[in-house]
Every structure is written in structure tokens, then in C-alpha cells.
Amino acid sequence: MKPLAIGVDNFKKMIDGDYYFVDKSLFIKDILDHKGEVNLFTRPRRFGKTLALSMIRYFFEKEECVSADSLSNQQLFDGLKIMKTGDKYLNHKGKYPVISLSLKSAKQPDFKMAHASLIDEIAKEYERHCYILQSADITDSNKARFQAVMYKKAEAIDYAKALDFLSRLLEAYHHEKVIILIDEYDVPLENAYFNSFYKEMISFIQSLFESALKTNSSLAFAVITGCLRISRESIFTGLNNLNILSILDEKYAEYFGFTQKEVEEMFSFYGIEERIKEAGSWYDGYMFGQTAIYNPWSIINFVDTALNNRTAFPKPYWANTSSNQIVKKLVEKADIQAKQEIEALIAGGTIEKPVHEDITYEDIYRTQDNLWNFLYFTGYLKKVSEHLEGVTHYISLGIPNLEVRYIYENTIQGWFREQIRQGDLTGMYQAMFAGDAESFQAELAGLLRTTISYMDSKEAFYHGFILGTLCNLTEYLVESNHEGGDGRYDILVRNLDVTIPPIIMELKISRTFKGMEQDCRKALEQIEDKKYDSWLPEEGYRETIRYGIAFFKKQCRIAVEKKNFY
């Protein structure tokens, strides 16, 4: 059995290690066919972008030296689909100098560290090409400048123009134009925005890109990857040769993520064909262009789990693979309409929104529509349908699969609950302990309107919601579903000081708005009939405050009565 490449995003390591490889090598053919000079591919995280760039590098790059104990770069593609395409394409194999740069290391807490991380990545790439210093044709001044960058002793302007300068030296040495590969291009910008040094970072990235991609006469072509399409005005100013390929485009759609056929072949190879349908429910559902796509990270992890335990349940593997900071901030700022739309999505519905592919981080909070665009382009929503209305492109959006639904029901719901916990709940607590049902009801209804509910007919949601509002009562015991009297009460709040009356709550879900009045009274009757608080006098308590609480969607009714045991 071939090992599964969990976390392996280096093409050479994958082939040398004989990992299971889903052959995406025709991606190279399409790049050569379409002849885009600067190609920007935007896809959700963990959909194979880094591996794709690594594959491109090893196909096109000239070899200067090869380790004796590993395959030659020229052998890495043996047996892959690209090798059957003919000399028109294979003549490009091993022909070009390649500059390969990842910007993901710039995820640092301040500009100094982020900038230093990028300088370090540039220096490493210079070191990888230090063989050109042996050329008799390199001038002393260029040699000194090259070494200054490599040893991280150069001036700021030299780093801003580092890719352009390296390109010119590589072309002069190899007598071929240069391919530039840039991975995770938007990571420095996202990180800088949320850590308040956006202007400094965007200035550096803009200078780096402009010299490398716009005015670089040594450039053969470039491939850039990221999660989001950042607008031309922010870092691609004046770059007229930019070919942007997002999840809306049909071109290249099958090269990021797994197609249905690829998943079937993988499951068949490992002998777990019976799990395909289940995996589809959890990890399928994305639509790139018109091509249905599975989440590759989750599929690989699911297969690995299933091989160790044939009956293992699916898990949300993708949920915690990186920061959800952008989405978290956007959801926290969601207005009432947006919250209702999130509820509709979780319930299995769709929403229709205008799609904006050009994004600047400075514009994130200017319109609620940006929430949906971020969720869509980062993989939290899928395209169900689309149409053009005048000059505006609209897409119908839905939740892709059970894995992403899990994120909505847990992660995003958790964010709303965290907002509640961080709020001032003093008024609600005072009313609750005073037996003031009217004020308690008003406070609780206000909190209900600030959260989202995805199971309006389920008591479990409201039960969890109430418990969430009580979590700040650090000096009290909050007990849920414990045995008391002749049954199990819903919620009990009590202090170890027996002079403070405990609070017992029974919750009901009403089918109609009017039904809440009757249902909260029924809840009080249930507390009495089941004797839920009958054991409290034995603990020394003299009285309790009973609440019957009924819910209907975002509304609630609360009835109260006090029970004196003496």
C-alpha cells in the first residue's frame, strides 16, 4: 500500500517517497496552452495550491545538481499524464531557471518580524541559486549585490527589487527567461491587516511584485497562488498582464481538489469503495466553474482514518487547519439580516448575493456583501447557481457539505455565544435572582436576537443557549439534566451559601407564538409535579425560585413562582 501524503506538499518528496499521487500533471499542459504571462490562482486553503506550484517547479526547472540517493528531476514525471503529451510540451521540461517563493512565513505579530521573514525567504532563494556566482560573466558589483541579499545585509531597495534582479542574473547565466512561482501571496496582507501594519506590508509587497511581474523583461511567465483575489489597485497596480483564475472560472477547475473520478479511483485503490457515498456527504459539494470538487485534505485524512478503522465516523478535518480570523470578524459584525441568512443556510437553504472578486482588506467591513464573498472564496459556501442581472453577477450560495455544516453549527455558533459571554449580563442576572420575570424575559429575548439558531424546534439549542448565558456566574454551581425528585430538571443555579435561593428552570418549545404563555405555565407545573427541587431543603435551602421558560423562534416567555419550604 502506498502511504498517504498527509501534509506533504513538495512534489519531489511525494514522488521519491512513493506516496499515493493524484495525477494533476496536465495542469502543466494547460499553462503552456493558455500562455498567460502572470497567472493568479485563488482557491480555498488546503486544496493543493502549494503542491501544484512545486510540481510546476520540478517540471520546468533546470537542474544544477541532484542528490545521488534520489530521483533526478527528469525522472519524477515518468508514468504521469504529461509525459504522453508529446514533444510540444516535453521540450519545455528542464529548460528554465525558476524562482520559487512562499510568503506564508510572513504571518508574524509585527511588521519588523514579518518583513524579516520575507527577507529570509528571499535570501534562501538567492542561496539556492548561488551557483551563478561562479560565472565569469557576472560583474563585481552584481556579485556584491547578490551576496548582500543572500547574507541579509542589503539595502531596503535591493530587497524590494530582489526578484527582478535575480531574474536578470538567471537569464544571463542560463540564456533562458525565468519562471517565477509565488505561493500564499495574500498571507502577508491578511496578517498585516489584522495586526495593524497593513500599509507598511502592502508597500513592500507592491514594490516586490511590480518589479518582478510588471517591468521584468527576463520573465517567461509567473504563477501565483492564494485564497483571495486582492484587487489590482492594492498590489497589482498597472499589471495589465495579470490573468486571474478564481473558483468561478472553468479553466483549470479540475486541478485543485479532487474530482469524483479521482476519489473513486483512490477509494478503489485502498479497498474502501463502500465509504464513497459517506465521504461525498461530508467532503464533496464544491463547484469550481462547472466542475464538482471534493476537499482533498479531508479526503486524504478520511481515507487514512478508514484504513485504520473501517467503521470510523467522518470528522471535520478541514475545520482547524488554519486561522478563521477574517470570517470570525465578519460574522461578529453581522447585522440582523445576515444572521437570519446564516440561519437559513444552516437549515439547508440558499441565499442569493452579488459576487465581487476584487477585494481589499481595507474594504472588508464597508458592506455586508463582503461577508458572503469571503465565505464563498474561502470555501465556507458553494455556488448553487448563477445569473447576470444587468452588469451584476449574482450567485446562489449554500453550505457545501456536512463538514462545513459542522463548522457553522459549532465554530460560528460558538463565536456568537462568545459575544454573549463577553457582554454585560449584569441586568439579566439581577432580574433572574430577584424573581423579576418581566425584566429577565426582556434581557433574555435581547440576547436571543443577537445569536443564531439553527434548530428552532430543538430544545437542545435553547438549553445550550441558556447555559451559555450563565457561564459568567463563577460563584455559582450551574447544573444541567441532573436527577431531582421524580425526574431530571433542565437547569439549576445555586450558591453554596444556603441563604441565597437556588433557581430552577424548565424549558419548553412552543409551536406557535401564542402558545408560549400556556407552555411556560406547563413548565412550572412540571417542576411542581416532578418535585425537581424537593431535595434542596435537605441541603439547607429554605426556598427556591422556579422559572418556566417557553421559546418560539427568537421570542421567549417567562413565568415565575417562588417555593418556600418552611
C-alpha positions as CSV (number, residue, x, y, z in Angstrom):
1,M,0.0,0.0,0.0
2,K,1.3,3.4,-0.9
3,P,1.5,5.8,2.0
4,L,-0.9,8.8,2.1
5,A,0.6,12.2,1.7
6,I,-0.9,14.0,4.7
7,G,0.8,17.4,4.9
8,V,3.3,16.6,2.1
9,D,3.2,19.5,-0.4
10,N,6.6,19.0,-2.0
11,F,6.3,17.2,-5.4
12,K,9.8,15.7,-5.3
13,K,9.3,14.3,-1.8
14,M,5.9,12.9,-2.8
15,I,7.3,11.0,-5.9
16,D,10.6,10.0,-4.2
17,G,8.7,8.7,-1.2
18,D,6.2,6.7,-3.5
19,Y,3.2,8.4,-1.9
20,Y,-0.2,8.0,-3.4
21,F,-0.4,10.7,-6.0
22,V,-3.5,12.1,-7.8
23,D,-2.0,12.9,-11.2
24,K,-2.6,16.6,-11.9
25,S,0.3,16.9,-14.3
26,L,-1.9,18.1,-17.2
27,F,-2.0,21.3,-15.3
28,I,1.4,22.0,-16.9
29,K,0.0,21.4,-20.4
30,D,-2.8,23.9,-19.8
31,I,-0.5,26.5,-18.6
32,L,1.6,26.2,-21.7
33,D,-1.5,26.1,-23.9
34,H,-3.1,29.3,-22.4
35,K,0.2,31.2,-22.4
36,G,-0.8,33.6,-19.6
37,E,2.2,35.7,-18.6
38,V,1.2,36.3,-15.0
39,N,-1.4,33.7,-13.7
40,L,-3.1,34.2,-10.3
41,F,-5.0,31.1,-9.0
42,T,-7.2,31.6,-6.0
43,R,-8.5,28.6,-4.2
44,P,-9.5,27.7,-0.6
45,R,-6.8,26.6,1.8
46,R,-5.7,23.0,1.7
47,F,-6.8,22.5,-1.9
48,G,-3.4,21.6,-3.3
49,K,-2.0,25.0,-4.3
50,T,1.4,24.6,-2.8
51,L,1.8,21.1,-4.3
52,A,0.8,22.4,-7.7
53,L,3.5,25.0,-7.7
54,S,6.0,22.5,-6.5
55,M,5.1,20.2,-9.5
56,I,5.5,23.2,-11.9
57,R,8.9,24.0,-10.5
58,Y,10.2,20.5,-10.9
59,F,8.9,20.1,-14.4
60,F,10.3,23.3,-15.8
61,E,13.5,23.9,-13.7
62,K,17.0,23.3,-15.0
63,E,19.0,21.0,-12.7
64,E,22.3,22.2,-11.3
65,C,22.8,19.2,-9.0
66,V,20.9,16.1,-8.0
67,S,21.3,14.1,-4.8
68,A,22.7,10.6,-5.7
69,D,20.1,8.9,-3.5
70,S,17.0,10.5,-5.0
71,L,15.3,10.5,-8.4
72,S,16.5,13.1,-10.9
73,N,14.0,15.8,-11.6
74,Q,13.9,14.5,-15.1
75,Q,12.6,11.1,-13.8
76,L,10.0,12.5,-11.4
77,F,7.3,12.6,-14.1
78,D,7.8,9.1,-15.5
79,G,4.4,7.5,-15.9
80,L,2.4,10.7,-15.4
81,K,-0.1,12.1,-17.9
82,I,2.1,15.0,-19.0
83,M,4.7,12.5,-20.4
84,K,2.1,11.4,-23.0
85,T,1.5,14.9,-24.5
86,G,4.4,14.9,-27.0
87,D,7.4,17.0,-27.7
88,K,5.5,20.2,-28.0
89,Y,5.2,20.2,-24.2
90,L,8.1,17.9,-23.2
91,N,10.6,20.2,-24.9
92,H,9.9,22.7,-22.0
93,K,10.9,20.1,-19.4
94,G,14.1,21.1,-17.5
95,K,14.5,24.1,-19.7
96,Y,14.0,27.2,-17.5
97,P,15.5,28.8,-14.4
98,V,12.8,29.0,-11.7
99,I,12.4,31.4,-8.8
100,S,10.1,29.8,-6.2
101,L,9.0,31.9,-3.2
102,S,6.4,31.2,-0.4
103,L,5.1,34.1,1.6
104,K,3.4,32.2,4.3
105,S,6.2,32.7,6.8
106,A,5.2,36.4,6.9
107,K,2.4,35.5,9.4
108,Q,4.1,37.4,12.3
109,P,2.9,39.7,15.0
110,D,4.5,42.9,13.8
111,F,6.0,44.4,10.6
112,K,9.6,44.0,11.7
113,M,9.2,40.3,12.1
114,A,7.1,39.8,9.1
115,H,9.4,41.8,6.9
116,A,12.4,39.9,8.3
117,S,10.7,36.6,7.5
118,L,10.2,37.6,3.9
119,I,13.8,38.8,3.6
120,D,14.8,35.4,4.9
121,E,12.8,33.6,2.3
122,I,14.3,35.8,-0.4
123,A,17.8,35.1,0.9
124,K,17.2,31.4,0.8
125,E,16.1,31.6,-2.8
126,Y,19.3,33.5,-3.6
127,E,21.3,30.9,-1.8
128,R,19.6,28.2,-3.9
129,H,20.9,29.9,-7.0
130,C,24.3,30.8,-5.6
131,Y,26.0,28.7,-8.4
132,I,25.7,31.7,-10.7
133,L,28.4,33.5,-8.7
134,Q,30.8,31.1,-10.3
135,S,30.0,32.6,-13.7
136,A,32.9,34.6,-15.3
137,D,30.3,36.9,-16.8
138,I,28.9,38.3,-13.5
139,T,30.2,41.7,-12.7
140,D,31.8,42.5,-9.4
141,S,29.0,45.0,-8.5
142,N,26.3,42.5,-9.3
143,K,28.2,39.8,-7.4
144,A,28.4,42.1,-4.3
145,R,24.7,43.0,-4.6
146,F,23.8,39.3,-4.9
147,Q,25.8,38.4,-1.8
148,A,24.4,41.3,0.2
149,V,20.9,40.0,-0.4
150,M,21.9,36.4,0.3
151,Y,23.5,37.3,3.5
152,K,20.7,39.6,4.5
153,K,22.9,42.7,4.5
154,A,21.4,44.6,1.6
155,E,19.6,47.9,1.4
156,A,15.8,48.1,1.5
157,I,15.5,48.9,-2.2
158,D,17.5,45.8,-3.1
159,Y,15.0,43.6,-1.3
160,A,12.1,45.4,-3.0
161,K,13.7,44.6,-6.4
162,A,15.2,41.3,-5.4
163,L,13.1,39.1,-7.7
164,D,13.7,41.3,-10.7
165,F,17.4,41.4,-10.1
166,L,17.7,37.7,-9.6
167,S,15.7,37.1,-12.8
168,R,18.1,39.2,-14.9
169,L,21.1,37.3,-13.5
170,L,19.5,33.9,-14.0
171,E,18.6,34.8,-17.6
172,A,22.1,35.9,-18.3
173,Y,23.5,32.7,-16.9
174,H,21.1,30.2,-18.4
175,H,20.2,32.2,-21.6
176,E,16.6,31.4,-20.9
177,K,13.9,33.6,-19.5
178,V,12.8,32.9,-15.9
179,I,9.6,31.3,-14.4
180,I,8.5,32.9,-11.1
181,L,6.3,31.0,-8.7
182,I,4.8,32.8,-5.6
183,D,2.8,30.8,-3.1
184,E,0.4,32.2,-0.4
185,Y,0.7,35.7,-1.8
186,D,-2.2,37.0,0.3
187,V,-1.0,35.7,3.7
188,P,1.2,38.7,4.5
189,L,-1.6,41.1,3.7
190,E,-4.2,39.3,5.7
191,N,-1.9,39.0,8.7
192,A,-0.7,42.7,8.4
193,Y,-4.3,43.9,8.3
194,F,-5.3,42.2,11.5
195,N,-2.1,43.2,13.2
196,S,-2.3,46.9,12.2
197,F,0.7,47.2,9.8
198,Y,-1.2,46.9,6.5
199,K,0.2,50.0,4.9
200,E,3.8,49.0,5.5
201,M,3.4,45.5,4.2
202,I,1.3,46.4,1.2
203,S,4.0,48.9,0.2
204,F,6.7,46.3,0.3
205,I,4.7,43.6,-1.5
206,Q,3.6,46.1,-4.2
207,S,7.2,47.0,-4.9
208,L,8.3,43.4,-4.9
209,F,5.6,42.3,-7.3
210,E,5.7,45.4,-9.6
211,S,9.4,44.9,-10.4
212,A,9.1,41.2,-10.7
213,L,5.9,40.9,-12.7
214,K,5.3,44.2,-14.5
215,T,8.7,45.6,-15.6
216,N,10.6,42.3,-15.7
217,S,12.0,41.7,-19.3
218,S,13.5,38.4,-18.1
219,L,10.1,36.9,-17.2
220,A,8.9,33.9,-19.1
221,F,5.7,33.5,-17.1
222,A,4.6,33.6,-13.4
223,V,2.2,31.6,-11.4
224,I,0.8,33.0,-8.1
225,T,-1.5,31.3,-5.6
226,G,-3.6,32.4,-2.7
227,C,-7.1,32.1,-1.1
228,L,-8.4,35.5,-2.1
229,R,-8.2,37.8,-5.2
230,I,-6.7,41.0,-3.9
231,S,-7.7,43.9,-6.2
232,R,-5.3,45.3,-8.8
233,E,-5.4,48.7,-7.0
234,S,-3.8,47.3,-3.9
235,I,-0.8,45.3,-5.0
236,F,-1.2,44.7,-8.8
237,T,-1.3,48.3,-9.8
238,G,-0.8,48.7,-13.6
239,L,-0.3,45.0,-14.1
240,N,-2.1,44.6,-17.4
241,N,-0.7,41.1,-18.0
242,L,-2.5,39.5,-14.9
243,N,-4.6,36.5,-15.7
244,I,-6.9,35.9,-12.7
245,L,-8.4,32.4,-12.3
246,S,-10.8,32.0,-9.4
247,I,-13.2,29.3,-8.4
248,L,-15.7,31.0,-10.7
249,D,-13.7,30.0,-13.8
250,E,-14.0,26.8,-15.7
251,K,-10.4,26.8,-16.9
252,Y,-8.1,24.8,-14.6
253,A,-11.1,23.8,-12.5
254,E,-10.1,20.2,-12.1
255,Y,-6.5,20.8,-10.9
256,F,-7.2,21.9,-7.4
257,G,-9.2,19.5,-5.2
258,F,-10.3,16.0,-6.3
259,T,-12.9,15.2,-8.9
260,Q,-15.5,12.4,-8.5
261,K,-13.4,10.0,-10.7
262,E,-10.2,10.7,-8.7
263,V,-12.0,10.0,-5.4
264,E,-13.4,6.7,-6.8
265,E,-10.0,5.6,-8.0
266,M,-8.4,6.4,-4.6
267,F,-11.1,4.5,-2.6
268,S,-10.8,1.6,-5.0
269,F,-7.0,1.5,-4.7
270,Y,-7.3,1.3,-0.9
271,G,-10.3,-1.1,-1.0
272,I,-12.8,1.1,0.8
273,E,-15.3,1.7,-2.0
274,E,-18.2,1.3,0.4
275,R,-17.3,4.6,2.1
276,I,-17.5,6.8,-1.1
277,K,-21.1,7.9,-0.6
278,E,-20.5,8.8,3.1
279,A,-17.3,10.7,2.1
280,G,-19.3,12.6,-0.6
281,S,-21.9,13.8,2.0
282,W,-19.1,15.1,4.2
283,Y,-16.4,16.4,1.8
284,D,-17.9,16.9,-1.7
285,G,-20.1,19.7,-2.8
286,Y,-17.7,22.4,-4.0
287,M,-18.2,23.8,-7.5
288,F,-15.2,25.3,-9.3
289,G,-16.6,26.6,-12.6
290,Q,-18.9,23.8,-13.6
291,T,-16.8,21.1,-12.1
292,A,-17.8,19.3,-8.9
293,I,-14.9,19.1,-6.4
294,Y,-14.1,17.2,-3.2
295,N,-12.0,18.8,-0.4
296,P,-8.6,16.9,-1.0
297,W,-7.3,17.5,2.6
298,S,-10.3,15.9,4.1
299,I,-10.5,13.1,1.7
300,I,-6.9,12.1,2.3
301,N,-7.4,12.2,6.1
302,F,-10.6,10.3,5.9
303,V,-9.0,7.5,3.8
304,D,-6.1,7.3,6.3
305,T,-8.6,7.1,9.2
306,A,-10.7,4.5,7.4
307,L,-7.7,2.3,6.7
308,N,-7.0,2.1,10.5
309,N,-10.7,1.7,11.4
310,R,-13.1,0.5,8.7
311,T,-16.1,1.8,10.7
312,A,-14.6,5.1,11.8
313,F,-17.0,8.1,11.6
314,P,-16.2,11.0,9.3
315,K,-14.6,14.0,11.1
316,P,-14.3,17.7,10.3
317,Y,-10.6,17.5,9.3
318,W,-10.6,20.9,7.5
319,A,-12.1,23.0,10.2
320,N,-9.0,23.6,12.3
321,T,-6.2,23.6,9.6
322,S,-5.7,27.4,9.8
323,S,-7.0,30.6,11.2
324,N,-10.6,31.6,10.6
325,Q,-9.9,35.2,11.7
326,I,-11.4,37.0,8.8
327,V,-14.6,35.0,8.8
328,K,-14.8,35.4,12.6
329,K,-14.5,39.2,12.5
330,L,-17.1,39.4,9.7
331,V,-19.6,37.1,11.4
332,E,-19.2,39.1,14.7
333,K,-20.1,42.2,12.8
334,A,-23.1,40.6,11.0
335,D,-26.3,42.6,11.1
336,I,-29.7,41.1,11.8
337,Q,-30.4,40.2,8.2
338,A,-27.0,38.5,7.9
339,K,-27.7,36.4,11.0
340,Q,-31.1,35.4,9.6
341,E,-29.4,34.4,6.3
342,I,-26.8,32.3,8.2
343,E,-29.7,30.5,9.9
344,A,-31.3,29.8,6.5
345,L,-28.1,28.4,5.2
346,I,-27.7,26.1,8.2
347,A,-31.3,24.9,7.7
348,G,-30.3,23.8,4.2
349,G,-31.5,26.8,2.3
350,T,-29.7,29.1,-0.1
351,I,-29.2,32.8,-0.4
352,E,-28.5,35.0,-3.5
353,K,-25.8,37.6,-3.4
354,P,-23.8,39.7,-5.8
355,V,-20.3,38.4,-6.2
356,H,-17.3,40.7,-6.0
357,E,-14.0,39.1,-7.0
358,D,-11.8,42.2,-6.3
359,I,-11.2,42.6,-2.6
360,T,-9.1,44.9,-0.5
361,Y,-8.7,44.2,3.2
362,E,-9.4,47.9,3.9
363,D,-12.9,47.3,2.4
364,I,-13.8,44.2,4.5
365,Y,-16.3,45.9,6.8
366,R,-17.7,48.5,4.4
367,T,-20.5,46.3,3.2
368,Q,-22.2,43.2,4.4
369,D,-21.8,41.7,1.0
370,N,-18.1,41.2,1.7
371,L,-19.1,38.6,4.3
372,W,-20.6,36.4,1.7
373,N,-17.7,36.9,-0.7
374,F,-15.2,35.9,1.9
375,L,-17.2,32.9,2.9
376,Y,-17.6,31.8,-0.8
377,F,-14.0,32.3,-1.9
378,T,-12.5,30.7,1.2
379,G,-14.6,27.5,0.9
380,Y,-17.3,28.1,3.5
381,L,-20.0,28.4,0.9
382,K,-20.6,26.8,-2.5
383,K,-22.1,28.1,-5.7
384,V,-25.5,26.5,-6.4
385,S,-26.4,28.6,-9.4
386,E,-25.6,32.0,-11.0
387,H,-27.0,34.6,-13.3
388,L,-26.3,38.0,-14.7
389,E,-28.7,40.8,-13.9
390,G,-27.7,43.9,-15.9
391,V,-24.0,44.2,-15.2
392,T,-24.1,42.5,-11.8
393,H,-23.1,38.8,-11.4
394,Y,-25.3,37.1,-8.8
395,I,-24.7,33.6,-7.3
396,S,-27.0,31.5,-5.2
397,L,-25.0,30.2,-2.2
398,G,-25.3,27.2,0.0
399,I,-23.3,25.1,2.5
400,P,-21.2,22.6,0.6
401,N,-21.3,19.6,2.8
402,L,-21.6,18.1,6.3
403,E,-18.1,19.0,7.3
404,V,-18.7,22.7,6.6
405,R,-22.1,22.5,8.2
406,Y,-20.3,21.3,11.3
407,I,-18.2,24.5,11.3
408,Y,-21.4,26.6,11.1
409,E,-23.2,24.7,13.8
410,N,-20.2,24.7,16.2
411,T,-17.5,27.2,15.3
412,I,-19.7,30.1,14.1
413,Q,-22.3,29.4,16.7
414,G,-19.5,29.4,19.3
415,W,-18.4,32.8,18.1
416,F,-21.9,34.2,18.8
417,R,-22.0,32.7,22.2
418,E,-18.6,34.1,23.0
419,Q,-20.0,37.6,22.1
420,I,-22.8,37.0,24.6
421,R,-20.4,35.9,27.3
422,Q,-18.2,39.0,26.7
423,G,-21.3,41.3,27.0
424,D,-22.6,42.8,30.2
425,L,-25.1,40.3,31.6
426,T,-25.5,42.1,35.0
427,G,-29.0,43.2,34.2
428,M,-30.2,39.7,33.4
429,Y,-28.6,38.2,36.5
430,Q,-30.1,40.8,38.8
431,A,-33.6,40.2,37.4
432,M,-33.2,36.4,37.5
433,F,-32.1,36.3,41.1
434,A,-34.7,38.9,42.1
435,G,-37.5,36.8,40.6
436,D,-38.3,39.6,38.2
437,A,-39.7,37.6,35.3
438,E,-40.6,40.6,33.1
439,S,-37.1,42.0,33.2
440,F,-35.5,38.6,32.9
441,Q,-37.6,37.9,29.8
442,A,-36.6,41.2,28.2
443,E,-32.9,40.6,28.8
444,L,-33.1,37.0,27.5
445,A,-35.1,37.9,24.4
446,G,-32.5,40.6,23.6
447,L,-29.7,38.1,23.7
448,L,-31.6,35.6,21.6
449,R,-31.8,38.3,18.8
450,T,-28.0,38.7,18.8
451,T,-27.2,35.0,18.2
452,I,-28.2,32.5,15.5
453,S,-30.4,29.4,16.0
454,Y,-30.2,26.6,13.6
455,M,-32.6,24.2,15.4
456,D,-35.6,26.3,16.3
457,S,-37.7,23.2,17.0
458,K,-35.0,21.6,19.2
459,E,-34.8,22.1,22.9
460,A,-31.1,21.3,22.8
461,F,-30.3,24.6,21.1
462,Y,-32.2,26.7,23.7
463,H,-30.8,24.6,26.5
464,G,-27.2,25.3,25.3
465,F,-28.0,28.9,24.8
466,I,-29.3,29.4,28.4
467,L,-26.2,27.6,29.7
468,G,-24.0,29.9,27.7
469,T,-25.6,33.0,29.3
470,L,-24.9,31.6,32.7
471,C,-21.2,30.8,32.3
472,N,-20.1,34.0,33.9
473,L,-21.7,33.0,37.2
474,T,-18.4,31.8,38.6
475,E,-19.5,31.8,42.2
476,Y,-22.5,29.6,41.5
477,L,-23.0,25.9,40.6
478,V,-24.8,25.6,37.3
479,E,-26.1,22.0,36.9
480,S,-27.9,20.6,33.8
481,N,-30.1,17.5,33.4
482,H,-29.3,16.2,36.9
483,E,-31.7,13.9,38.7
484,G,-34.0,15.6,41.1
485,G,-37.3,14.4,42.7
486,D,-39.1,12.2,40.2
487,G,-37.1,13.1,37.1
488,R,-34.4,15.3,35.6
489,Y,-34.6,19.0,35.8
490,D,-33.3,21.2,32.9
491,I,-31.1,23.7,34.7
492,L,-30.4,24.5,38.4
493,V,-28.3,27.5,39.5
494,R,-27.3,27.5,43.2
495,N,-24.8,29.1,45.5
496,L,-23.2,27.2,48.4
497,D,-24.5,30.0,50.6
498,V,-27.9,28.4,51.6
499,T,-29.4,31.8,52.4
500,I,-29.4,32.5,48.6
501,P,-32.4,30.8,47.0
502,P,-31.5,28.4,44.2
503,I,-33.0,28.9,40.7
504,I,-34.6,26.0,38.8
505,M,-35.6,26.3,35.2
506,E,-37.7,24.1,33.0
507,L,-37.7,24.9,29.2
508,K,-40.4,24.3,26.6
509,I,-40.6,24.7,22.8
510,S,-43.8,26.3,21.6
511,R,-45.3,25.5,18.2
512,T,-46.9,29.0,18.0
513,F,-46.3,32.5,19.3
514,K,-49.5,32.4,21.4
515,G,-48.7,29.0,22.8
516,M,-45.7,30.3,24.8
517,E,-47.9,31.7,27.6
518,Q,-49.5,28.3,28.2
519,D,-46.2,26.4,27.8
520,C,-44.3,28.4,30.3
521,R,-47.1,27.7,32.8
522,K,-46.9,24.0,32.0
523,A,-43.2,24.1,32.7
524,L,-43.9,25.4,36.2
525,E,-46.4,22.7,36.8
526,Q,-43.9,20.1,35.7
527,I,-41.4,21.4,38.3
528,E,-44.1,21.0,41.0
529,D,-45.4,17.7,39.8
530,K,-41.9,16.1,39.4
531,K,-40.7,17.6,42.7
532,Y,-37.5,18.7,41.0
533,D,-36.5,20.9,44.0
534,S,-37.7,18.6,46.8
535,W,-34.2,17.6,47.8
536,L,-33.0,21.2,48.3
537,P,-34.3,21.6,51.9
538,E,-32.0,18.7,52.9
539,E,-29.1,20.8,51.7
540,G,-30.2,23.7,54.0
541,Y,-32.0,25.9,51.4
542,R,-35.3,27.5,52.6
543,E,-36.8,28.5,49.3
544,T,-36.3,28.3,45.5
545,I,-37.2,30.5,42.6
546,R,-38.8,28.5,39.8
547,Y,-38.9,29.6,36.2
548,G,-40.9,28.2,33.3
549,I,-39.4,29.4,30.1
550,A,-41.1,28.9,26.7
551,F,-39.4,29.6,23.3
552,F,-40.8,30.3,19.9
553,K,-38.0,31.1,17.4
554,K,-36.4,34.4,18.6
555,Q,-39.1,35.0,21.2
556,C,-39.5,33.8,24.8
557,R,-42.0,34.0,27.6
558,I,-41.0,33.5,31.3
559,A,-43.3,32.7,34.2
560,V,-42.1,32.6,37.8
561,E,-43.1,31.4,41.2
562,K,-41.3,31.1,44.5
563,K,-41.4,27.9,46.6
564,N,-41.0,28.3,50.4
565,F,-40.2,25.1,52.2
566,Y,-41.0,26.3,55.7
